[in-house]
């Protein structure tokens, strides 16, 4: 079905938002950023500095309510002649904070040493996140309390209970953060980035986006093509309009299962170290056994199946966790149970960490619910997730319940932007591993097709999420070359995988 033509009102609204960004950016350019030592309780030490950028809550009303966006930076380490401007970073989410990015310079991270000579490393908390007008949907201590219900339903009553929880969560978001919710969209965060660019005194933006940050970059590149200088997107969200966000989550379930299977095969190959099972099938049987035990009697009183999934899903995300997760499980099986309970259960004493976790989930939900229309009929969710769970059981129902608040979302839901090349967009560098669980490979291919002149670097037979942060010279050298010179290879490149973890 073709999309209806834009109404005069929607065209006017988009036009007024574009004018609103120009106005906000001009004001930010005049004001600049008053860089100071970061507040003591932010945990960001000198020489990194912090500041604020003021943006409209609603770009269609730039003289209305304002919010402040927290930013931080480490100035470039090279000579004045080597400096090429600022490099802005977003780690994903939605709901992730980029404020740790400048620490890569302080820790002398070798992967980023060359880029740090050329660029100020700039992080920010997107709107609603952390220090930037943070939103909330539920009391943070309640949010982390455990054990939660098993995500995999045994009955219609289980499904009904989860539906009730999701509706209550959506209502809690409206109650605690209602005025922010209509404006928690990816296009608005992209507009905020353009105001940050202006506040930094930069004519054009250099941007590194990972995971959801790639969608943010894709939307920024579509809205502000001639404001982009260099852009690296790593582990790519499929930006097709019909993928945002309901379908994206269904596709994620399939990819998570494949990467979970990769991890089980690795555990089986390393049975001499872990003694969990010497075939993937035996490892799966042990996983199901652990799950069943935790369902019957939550480990330590707090770790049930939901908490186990929360802990074990890190393996499909990042193979840097493979050894520690297998080791923790192995220790549990040999009688040292506390490490798994500590790792998978909540820490009720970590008040600040729990506030951050709740805030991150609130922003994730708010952005995904606001960006696009979601199915409101429960039968659609039930049909799709029941079907998927048969073949891809690891994450399907857990993911469904996490997103279900969008079915009863009270605030306005937008239509996703049509991501495409527009005049002025320079070559964008796309980096993607072939077996990524969180952002399946097809997303990188889709963005590559939409952004003409882009280059795709594929890490073959690998599946870690966030490729640019991993040591793989084939990838690292190309990212450096692009950031330092703007040059890409004449053709797309396939790199061999980075080293597989060893126990």
C-alpha positions as CSV (number, residue, x, y, z in Angstrom):
1,X,0.0,0.0,0.0
2,X,1.5,3.4,-0.9
3,X,1.8,6.0,1.9
4,X,-0.8,8.8,1.7
5,X,0.5,12.2,0.5
6,X,1.7,14.5,3.3
7,X,-1.0,16.7,4.5
8,X,-0.6,20.5,4.3
9,X,-0.4,20.5,8.2
10,X,2.4,17.9,8.2
11,X,4.3,19.7,5.5
12,X,3.9,22.9,7.5
13,X,5.0,21.2,10.7
14,X,8.2,19.8,9.0
15,X,8.9,23.2,7.7
16,X,8.4,24.8,11.0
17,X,10.7,22.2,12.6
18,X,13.4,23.0,10.0
19,X,13.1,26.7,10.8
20,X,13.2,25.9,14.6
21,X,16.5,24.0,14.2
22,X,18.0,26.9,12.3
23,X,17.0,29.3,15.0
24,X,18.2,27.0,17.8
25,X,21.5,26.4,16.0
26,X,22.1,30.1,15.5
27,X,21.5,30.8,19.1
28,X,23.8,27.9,20.2
29,X,26.5,29.2,17.8
30,X,26.4,32.6,19.5
31,X,26.3,31.1,23.0
32,X,29.0,28.4,22.5
33,X,29.6,26.0,25.3
34,X,31.0,27.1,28.7
35,X,33.4,24.2,29.3
36,X,34.2,23.5,33.0
37,X,35.4,20.6,35.1
38,X,32.5,18.1,35.3
39,X,30.3,17.9,38.4
40,X,31.9,15.7,41.0
41,X,29.1,13.2,41.1
42,X,29.2,12.6,37.3
43,X,32.3,10.4,37.7
44,X,34.1,12.2,34.8
45,X,37.5,13.5,35.9
46,X,39.7,16.2,34.4
47,X,41.1,16.8,31.8
48,X,37.7,15.9,30.4
49,X,35.4,18.9,30.6
50,X,31.6,19.2,30.7
51,X,29.0,21.8,29.5
52,X,25.5,22.3,28.4
53,X,23.7,23.0,25.1
54,X,20.1,24.5,25.3
55,X,17.6,23.1,22.8
56,X,13.8,23.5,22.3
57,X,11.7,20.6,23.6
58,X,9.6,21.0,20.4
59,X,11.4,22.3,17.4
60,X,8.1,23.4,15.9
61,X,7.9,25.9,18.8
62,X,11.5,27.0,19.2
63,X,10.6,29.8,21.6
64,X,8.6,27.4,23.9
65,X,10.0,25.2,26.6
66,X,13.7,24.5,26.5
67,X,15.8,21.6,27.8
68,X,19.5,21.3,28.4
69,X,21.7,18.7,26.8
70,X,24.7,17.6,28.7
71,X,28.0,17.3,26.7
72,X,31.6,16.5,27.5
73,X,34.9,16.5,25.6
74,X,38.6,15.7,25.6
75,X,40.4,18.1,23.4
76,X,42.5,16.7,20.6
77,X,46.0,15.4,21.6
78,X,47.8,16.5,18.3
79,X,49.3,19.7,17.2
80,X,47.1,22.6,16.1
81,X,47.9,21.7,12.5
82,X,46.7,18.1,13.0
83,X,43.3,19.1,14.5
84,X,40.3,18.5,12.3
85,X,37.4,19.5,14.6
86,X,35.1,17.6,16.9
87,X,34.0,13.9,16.7
88,X,30.5,13.4,18.2
89,X,29.6,9.9,19.5
90,X,26.4,8.0,20.2
91,X,26.7,4.4,21.6
92,X,23.1,3.3,20.9
93,X,20.1,2.3,22.9
94,X,18.0,4.3,22.4
95,X,18.8,5.3,25.9
96,X,22.6,5.0,25.9
97,X,24.8,7.8,27.2
98,X,27.8,8.9,25.1
99,X,29.5,10.6,28.1
100,X,32.1,7.9,28.5
101,X,33.5,8.4,24.9
102,X,36.2,11.0,25.8
103,X,37.6,8.5,28.4
104,X,39.0,6.6,25.4
105,X,41.6,9.4,25.1
106,X,42.4,9.4,28.8
107,X,42.9,5.6,28.9
108,X,45.1,5.9,25.8
109,X,42.9,3.3,23.9
110,X,45.3,2.4,21.1
111,X,42.5,1.9,18.5
112,X,41.6,5.5,18.9
113,X,45.0,7.1,19.4
114,X,45.3,8.4,15.8
115,X,41.8,9.8,15.7
116,X,42.4,11.5,19.1
117,X,45.2,13.5,17.6
118,X,42.9,14.9,15.0
119,X,39.6,15.3,16.9
120,X,38.2,16.6,20.1
121,X,36.2,13.5,21.4
122,X,32.7,14.8,22.3
123,X,30.1,12.8,24.1
124,X,26.5,13.7,25.0
125,X,23.5,12.5,26.9
126,X,20.6,12.5,24.3
127,X,17.4,14.1,25.3
128,X,15.7,12.2,28.2
129,X,19.0,10.4,29.1
130,X,21.1,10.8,32.2
131,X,21.7,14.5,32.8
132,X,19.7,15.8,29.8
133,X,16.1,16.3,31.2
134,X,16.0,12.6,32.2
135,X,12.7,10.7,31.9
136,X,11.4,7.9,34.1
137,X,8.5,5.4,33.9
138,X,8.6,3.6,37.2
139,X,10.4,3.8,40.6
140,X,14.0,2.6,39.9
141,X,14.2,0.3,42.9
142,X,10.9,-1.3,41.8
143,X,12.2,-1.5,38.2
144,X,15.2,-3.7,39.2
145,X,13.5,-5.8,41.9
146,X,13.6,-9.5,41.2
147,X,12.6,-12.2,40.4
148,X,10.4,-11.1,37.5
149,X,7.9,-13.5,35.9
150,X,9.3,-16.0,33.3
151,X,9.0,-14.2,29.9
152,X,8.0,-17.5,28.2
153,X,4.3,-17.9,29.0
154,X,2.9,-21.3,30.0
155,X,-0.8,-20.2,29.6
156,X,-3.1,-17.5,28.5
157,X,-3.2,-16.2,32.1
158,X,0.6,-15.7,31.9
159,X,0.1,-13.6,28.7
160,X,-2.6,-11.6,30.3
161,X,-0.4,-10.8,33.3
162,X,2.4,-9.6,31.0
163,X,0.0,-7.5,29.0
164,X,-1.3,-5.9,32.2
165,X,2.3,-5.1,33.3
166,X,3.1,-3.6,29.9
167,X,0.0,-1.4,30.0
168,X,0.9,-0.3,33.5
169,X,4.4,0.6,32.4
170,X,3.1,2.7,29.5
171,X,0.7,4.5,31.9
172,X,3.7,5.1,34.3
173,X,5.7,6.7,31.5
174,X,2.8,9.1,30.8
175,X,2.3,9.9,34.5
176,X,6.0,10.5,35.3
177,X,7.2,12.0,32.0
178,X,4.2,12.9,29.9
179,X,5.3,16.3,28.7
180,X,8.5,14.8,27.2
181,X,7.0,11.8,25.5
182,X,5.7,13.3,22.2
183,X,9.1,14.8,21.6
184,X,11.3,11.8,22.4
185,X,11.9,11.0,18.7
186,X,15.0,10.1,16.7
187,X,14.5,13.1,14.4
188,X,14.5,15.4,17.4
189,X,17.7,13.9,18.8
190,X,19.2,14.4,15.3
191,X,18.1,18.0,15.5
192,X,19.7,18.3,18.9
193,X,22.9,17.0,17.3
194,X,22.8,19.8,14.8
195,X,22.4,22.3,17.6
196,X,25.4,20.7,19.4
197,X,27.4,21.0,16.2
198,X,26.7,24.7,16.1
199,X,27.5,25.2,19.8
200,X,30.8,23.5,19.2
201,X,31.6,26.1,16.5
202,X,31.7,23.5,13.8
203,X,30.4,24.1,10.2
204,X,30.0,20.4,9.6
205,X,29.6,17.4,11.9
206,X,31.9,14.4,12.3
207,X,29.9,11.5,13.8
208,X,30.5,8.0,15.1
209,X,27.3,6.1,15.8
210,X,27.0,2.5,17.0
211,X,23.9,0.3,17.1
212,X,20.9,2.7,17.5
213,X,23.5,5.4,16.9
214,X,23.6,4.3,13.3
215,X,19.9,5.1,12.9
216,X,20.5,8.4,14.5
217,X,23.3,9.0,12.0
218,X,21.1,7.9,9.1
219,X,18.3,10.3,10.2
220,X,20.8,13.1,10.7
221,X,22.3,12.5,7.2
222,X,18.9,12.6,5.7
223,X,17.8,15.8,7.5
224,X,21.2,17.6,7.3
225,X,23.1,16.1,4.4
226,X,25.2,19.2,3.8
227,X,26.1,19.4,7.5
228,X,27.9,16.0,7.4
229,X,31.8,16.0,7.1
230,X,32.6,12.4,8.1
231,X,30.3,9.8,9.4
232,X,31.1,6.2,10.6
233,X,28.1,4.0,11.4
234,X,28.9,0.7,13.1
235,X,26.4,-2.3,13.6
236,X,23.5,-0.9,11.6
237,X,19.8,-0.6,12.3
238,X,17.9,-1.4,9.2
239,X,16.5,2.1,8.4
240,X,13.6,1.0,6.1
241,X,10.4,2.7,7.2
242,X,8.5,-0.6,7.6
243,X,11.3,-2.0,9.8
244,X,11.0,0.8,12.5
245,X,10.5,-0.6,15.1
246,X,8.1,-3.5,15.4
247,X,9.6,-5.6,12.6
248,X,13.1,-4.7,13.7
249,X,12.5,-6.4,17.0
250,X,11.1,-9.5,15.4
251,X,14.2,-9.7,13.1
252,X,16.4,-9.3,16.1
253,X,14.9,-12.4,17.8
254,X,16.0,-14.5,14.8
255,X,19.5,-13.0,14.8
256,X,19.9,-13.5,18.6
257,X,19.0,-17.2,18.3
258,X,21.7,-17.6,15.6
259,X,24.4,-15.9,17.7
260,X,23.3,-17.8,20.8
261,X,23.8,-21.0,18.8
262,X,27.3,-19.7,17.9
263,X,28.1,-19.3,21.5
264,X,26.9,-22.8,22.5
265,X,29.1,-24.3,19.8
266,X,32.1,-22.4,21.2
267,X,31.3,-23.6,24.7
268,X,31.0,-27.1,23.4
269,X,34.4,-26.8,21.6
270,X,35.9,-25.7,24.9
271,X,34.4,-28.4,27.1
272,X,37.8,-29.2,28.6
273,X,37.7,-25.7,30.2
274,X,34.0,-25.4,31.2
275,X,32.6,-29.0,31.5
276,X,29.1,-27.8,30.5
277,X,28.6,-30.1,27.5
278,X,30.7,-31.3,24.5
279,X,28.0,-30.6,21.9
280,X,25.8,-27.6,21.3
281,X,22.8,-29.8,22.0
282,X,24.1,-30.8,25.4
283,X,24.9,-27.1,26.2
284,X,21.3,-26.2,25.3
285,X,20.0,-29.0,27.5
286,X,22.0,-27.7,30.4
287,X,20.7,-24.2,29.7
288,X,17.1,-25.4,29.7
289,X,17.8,-27.3,32.9
290,X,19.2,-24.2,34.6
291,X,16.2,-22.2,33.5
292,X,13.8,-24.8,34.8
293,X,15.6,-24.9,38.2
294,X,15.6,-21.1,38.5
295,X,11.9,-21.0,37.6
296,X,11.0,-23.5,40.3
297,X,13.3,-22.0,42.9
298,X,14.9,-18.7,42.0
299,X,18.7,-18.8,42.6
300,X,19.5,-16.9,45.8
301,X,15.8,-16.0,45.9
302,X,16.3,-13.4,43.1
303,X,17.4,-15.0,39.9
304,X,14.7,-16.6,37.8
305,X,14.5,-17.2,34.0
306,X,14.0,-13.5,33.3
307,X,17.2,-12.6,35.2
308,X,19.1,-15.5,33.6
309,X,18.2,-14.2,30.1
310,X,19.3,-10.7,31.1
311,X,22.7,-12.1,32.0
312,X,23.2,-14.7,29.3
313,X,22.1,-12.4,26.4
314,X,25.4,-10.6,26.8
315,X,27.0,-13.6,25.0
316,X,25.1,-13.0,21.7
317,X,25.9,-9.3,22.0
318,X,29.7,-9.4,22.6
319,X,32.1,-12.2,22.3
320,X,34.4,-10.3,24.7
321,X,32.0,-11.7,27.4
322,X,32.1,-15.4,26.2
323,X,34.8,-16.5,28.6
324,X,33.4,-14.8,31.7
325,X,29.8,-16.0,31.2
326,X,30.9,-19.6,30.5
327,X,33.2,-19.5,33.5
328,X,30.5,-18.1,35.8
329,X,28.1,-20.8,34.7
330,X,30.8,-23.5,35.0
331,X,31.5,-22.3,38.6
332,X,27.8,-22.4,39.4
333,X,27.6,-26.0,38.3
334,X,30.6,-27.0,40.4
335,X,29.0,-25.5,43.6
336,X,30.3,-21.9,43.5
337,X,26.9,-20.4,43.1
338,X,27.3,-16.8,44.3
339,X,29.1,-15.4,41.2
340,X,26.1,-16.2,39.0
341,X,23.6,-14.8,41.6
342,X,25.6,-11.6,41.9
343,X,26.0,-11.3,38.1
344,X,22.4,-12.0,37.2
345,X,20.5,-10.6,40.2
346,X,19.9,-6.9,41.1
347,X,22.1,-4.9,43.4
348,X,19.5,-3.0,45.5
349,X,22.3,-1.0,47.1
350,X,23.4,0.5,43.8
351,X,20.9,3.4,43.9
352,X,22.7,5.4,41.1
353,X,23.1,2.4,38.9
354,X,19.5,1.5,39.3
355,X,18.3,5.0,38.5
356,X,20.5,4.8,35.3
357,X,19.1,1.4,34.3
358,X,15.5,2.5,34.7
359,X,16.2,5.7,32.8
360,X,17.8,3.8,30.0
361,X,14.8,1.5,29.6
362,X,12.4,4.5,29.8
363,X,14.2,6.2,27.0
364,X,14.4,3.0,24.9
365,X,10.7,2.6,25.2
366,X,9.8,6.3,24.7
367,X,11.9,6.6,21.5
368,X,10.8,3.4,19.9
369,X,7.1,4.1,20.8
370,X,7.3,7.7,19.6
371,X,9.2,7.0,16.3
372,X,6.6,4.9,14.6
373,X,3.1,3.4,14.7
374,X,2.9,0.0,16.5
375,X,0.2,-2.7,16.3
376,X,-2.5,-2.1,18.9
377,X,-4.2,-5.4,18.4
378,X,-2.9,-8.0,20.8
379,X,-3.7,-10.8,18.3
380,X,-0.9,-9.5,16.0
381,X,1.7,-9.6,18.8
382,X,0.5,-13.0,19.9
383,X,0.5,-14.5,16.4
384,X,4.0,-13.2,15.5
385,X,5.7,-14.0,18.7
386,X,4.1,-17.5,19.1
387,X,5.3,-18.3,15.6
388,X,8.8,-17.0,16.1
389,X,9.3,-18.6,19.5
390,X,8.9,-22.1,18.0
391,X,12.2,-21.7,16.1
392,X,13.9,-18.9,18.0
393,X,13.1,-19.3,21.6
394,X,16.1,-17.7,23.3
395,X,14.9,-14.0,23.2
396,X,11.5,-13.8,21.5
397,X,9.1,-13.5,24.3
398,X,11.4,-11.5,26.5
399,X,11.8,-9.0,23.6
400,X,8.0,-8.9,23.0
401,X,7.2,-7.9,26.6
402,X,9.9,-5.3,26.6
403,X,8.3,-3.6,23.6
404,X,4.6,-4.2,24.4
405,X,4.1,-0.9,26.1
406,X,4.1,0.6,22.6
407,X,0.8,-1.1,21.9
408,X,-1.0,1.1,24.5
409,X,1.2,4.1,24.3
410,X,-0.7,7.3,25.1
411,X,1.5,9.8,23.4
412,X,1.6,10.7,19.7
413,X,3.4,8.2,17.4
414,X,5.1,9.5,14.3
415,X,5.8,8.1,10.8
416,X,9.5,7.2,10.4
417,X,11.6,9.4,8.1
418,X,12.4,8.0,4.7
419,X,16.2,7.7,5.0
420,X,17.9,8.5,1.7
421,X,20.7,10.4,0.0
422,X,20.1,14.1,-0.5
423,X,22.3,16.7,-2.0
424,X,25.6,17.4,-0.2
425,X,25.9,14.0,1.7
426,X,29.5,12.9,1.6
427,X,30.6,9.2,1.5
428,X,29.6,7.4,4.7
429,X,31.6,4.5,6.1
430,X,29.5,1.5,7.2
431,X,31.0,-1.2,9.4
432,X,29.2,-4.4,10.2
433,X,29.9,-8.0,11.4
434,X,28.1,-10.7,9.5
435,X,26.5,-12.5,12.5
436,X,25.5,-9.5,14.6
437,X,22.5,-10.4,16.9
438,X,21.2,-6.9,17.9
439,X,21.4,-5.3,14.4
440,X,21.2,-8.0,11.8
441,X,23.5,-7.7,8.7
442,X,20.7,-6.8,6.3
443,X,20.5,-3.4,8.0
444,X,24.0,-2.5,6.8
445,X,23.1,-3.6,3.3
446,X,19.9,-1.5,3.3
447,X,21.7,1.7,4.5
448,X,24.5,1.1,2.0
449,X,21.9,1.1,-0.8
450,X,20.1,4.2,0.5
451,X,23.3,6.3,1.1
452,X,24.8,6.6,-2.4
453,X,28.6,6.6,-2.3
454,X,28.8,4.9,1.0
455,X,31.3,2.1,1.6
456,X,30.6,-1.1,3.5
457,X,33.2,-3.0,5.5
458,X,32.0,-6.5,6.5
459,X,33.7,-8.5,9.2
460,X,33.1,-12.0,8.0
461,X,32.2,-14.9,10.3
462,X,32.1,-12.6,13.3
463,X,29.1,-11.4,15.4
464,X,30.2,-8.9,18.0
465,X,28.1,-5.8,18.3
466,X,30.2,-2.7,17.9
467,X,33.0,-3.6,15.5
468,X,35.0,-0.4,15.6
469,X,35.9,-0.9,19.2
470,X,37.5,-4.3,18.6
471,X,41.1,-4.9,17.6
472,X,41.0,-6.0,13.9
473,X,43.7,-4.1,11.9
474,X,41.7,-4.7,8.6
475,X,38.8,-2.6,10.1
476,X,40.8,-0.3,12.4
477,X,43.2,1.0,9.7
478,X,40.3,1.8,7.3
479,X,38.3,3.6,10.0
480,X,41.5,5.7,10.8
481,X,42.1,6.4,7.1
482,X,38.6,7.6,6.6
483,X,38.5,9.8,9.8
484,X,41.9,11.3,9.0
485,X,41.7,11.7,5.2
486,X,38.1,11.2,4.2
487,X,39.2,8.4,1.8
488,X,37.5,5.1,1.5
489,X,38.4,2.0,-0.5
490,X,37.3,2.0,-4.2
491,X,35.1,-1.0,-3.5
492,X,33.4,-2.6,-0.4
493,X,35.8,-4.6,1.7
494,X,35.4,-7.9,3.5
495,X,37.7,-8.4,6.5
496,X,38.6,-11.7,8.2
497,X,37.2,-12.0,11.7
498,X,38.9,-10.7,14.8
499,X,40.4,-13.4,17.1
500,X,37.9,-15.8,18.7
501,X,38.1,-15.7,22.6
502,X,40.2,-18.4,24.3
503,X,39.3,-19.7,27.7
